């Protein structure tokens, strides 16, 4: 998902960044559709089972001669549904929320840097020849640096150099 930046390799081209951004946006739309389907399914199962419990359970509880086991099941059904609802929410989190976070980070990495960030990265380029070489490769392509490249450069520099800026 997205582009992996490598300070020692050639920077991605404008076309590669645009294609990755478009793919991420398509994936985001598909994930949002799936999110609504999963949520609607969870709610439908929950509402249906509660309706069955209220209509069928009420009839059983009104009957004073119902067996104790059936009464216990009817009384315990709402608690079981809370447990099932909790499991379904964790399923939704795993299938929808975690990929959404990864996608948001990937989209953020493909955004152009703000002017104040460009000044910071230019200062890093003056300190380190590898970063300066990478920046000149990006400039030769005629495009601005993106946030993912700044994060990659930050990883290359020692912690003391990035804290000073």
Secondary structure as UniProt FT lines:
FT   TURN            7..8
FT   HELIX           14..62
FT   TURN            64..65
FT   HELIX           68..92
FT   HELIX           93..97
FT   HELIX           98..109
FT   HELIX           115..127
FT   HELIX           129..141
FT   HELIX           147..156
FT   HELIX           159..164
//
